[in-house]
Amino acid sequence: QKNTRMFPRTLRCLSSRRFGYQEYTQRACIEDGIEFLEQRGVLSTSSLRGTIFGLLRDPSLSMNSEERSRYEAARERLLRLVSSVEETHSDFVPPGLHVWNETEFPGYKKEDVFFLKHPAALSQRYQLSGLCYMHGPAMVQHYALAHNNHSVPMLDLLKFIKEHFTAEQLERHIFDNQGGDSSTFLKSILQSNTTLISTGDPILNFRDFGPALVAKFEVHKDFMKASVHHHYGKPKGEFVGHHAMAMVGHRFDNDTSYFLLQNWWEKKQFV
């Protein structure tokens, strides 16, 4: 009911872009976005609501460069949210996106990598905002269904945000690029009678139940290097934050276990 006014304007936004009215389109989409945030109660109790929405309209009015950068980034996230009806999908890998190949990741057997054993299930996601806590669970849910021989579309995160995010969640996402807990989110998108297993041998669990969510992965500075896809031993550099990925394979080498993780960064899709 709250979104009935927003979607027709979003469609107008898209049709305007098609005809090349880019300046008008961006202004229209921002107004769509602000109307959407108002309808959902974002910042409804803040005395600075009008000022903040004004900075979304025109970040150049910011007091300093740091504030301007913050609102420019928030504006981009809001535009992505309202300028599309659903997530963008492609049957082809976009140019420049990191892909799996056996030369870069040798030693993995077909039966020990989920998407080699189930090639039709292989999907990749490209993270544009700080939503790893949603990308990870969405992929694990997708692979869990494939593991049980179900073929359904992957969860549309864009649609999910529009329909289910609370005012507080929308505020954190748009203005702070922050999310939530990936384990909690996974529980929220699975059927209520689903049992989650977080103990036991991860390799045996992988063989029995398929890929696993790697929640609260501690990211250190060395992991931020996009060109490095192999990380062994203890992390190096300062702690940066937490991340969520999916464990999609494993191998043994001289009695040492190695785990293949699927990621959502453009140049670092597999590690």
Secondary structure, DSSP 4 states (H G I P E B T S, - for coil): -TTTTHHHHHHHHHHHHHTT-HHHHHHHHHHHHHHHHHHTTTTTT-TTHHHHHHHHH-GGGSSSHHHHHHHHHHHHHHHHHHS-SS----SSPPTT-----TTTSTT--GGGBHHHHSGGG-------SS-HHHHHHHHHHHHHHHHTT---PPP-HHHHHHHH--HHHHHHHHHH-----HHHHHHHHS-TTPPP--SS-HHHHHHHH--EEEEEEEEEGGGG-TT-----SS--S-EEEEEEEEEEEEEEETTEEEEEEEEEETTEEE-
